[in-house]
Amino acid sequence: LNMKDKIKQFLKNKKQPVLILKHEGNTNILYGWSKIRNPIKTGFNACIINICKILPLGMKVYFLRFFLGMKIGKNVGIAPSTEIDPYFPELISIGDNVTIGWKVNILCHEFTQARIRFGRVNIGKNALIGAFSLIRSGVSIGDNSVIAMDSFVNKDIPPNELWGGVPVKRIRKLKEAI
């Protein structure tokens, strides 16, 4: 299978959390990114993401669901400055009652010179993502968990725990919501 076919299979297989591929041919990311996803689709996604930054919350959530295919639960708060991955936003799932803070980045892809990584991001119910945090592709954040401000979430977070730092580390178990 070529790279595009492997990506299509990954997108269809909802149970596979991460796909890592080696670059085909030229390893210059600036040269080959358009072979991963149609540039028109990526540009459209980026426009919708930027429009959502100025929309009221209800409309923002509708746009993210309808135009980008994100799975977003009820009563979700997403700060206006949140950065959503423009390549594969449909890989993002957000549970009910989630709060996503100011300037949080949620990524579903990573390009390096040697590899390309794609991953689903699942944020469980009642989670809180602190401002300026970055969520790496392929990460799940458990129900009722809290990510402290300015954290790099590079691994799965269990439910009912407070995590923070760069890279993220467990701070403590949570007995009740913060």
Buried (B, 14 or more C-beta within 10 A) or exposed (E): EEBEEBBEEBBEEEEBBEBEBEBEEEBEEEEBBEBBBEEEEBEBBBEBBEEBBEBEEEEBBBBBEEBBEBBBBEEBBBBEEBBBBBBBBBBBBBBBBBBBBEBBBBBBBBBEEEEBBBBBBBBBBBBBBBBBBBBBBBBBBBBBBBBBEBBBBBEEBBBBBBBBBEEBEEEEEBEEEE
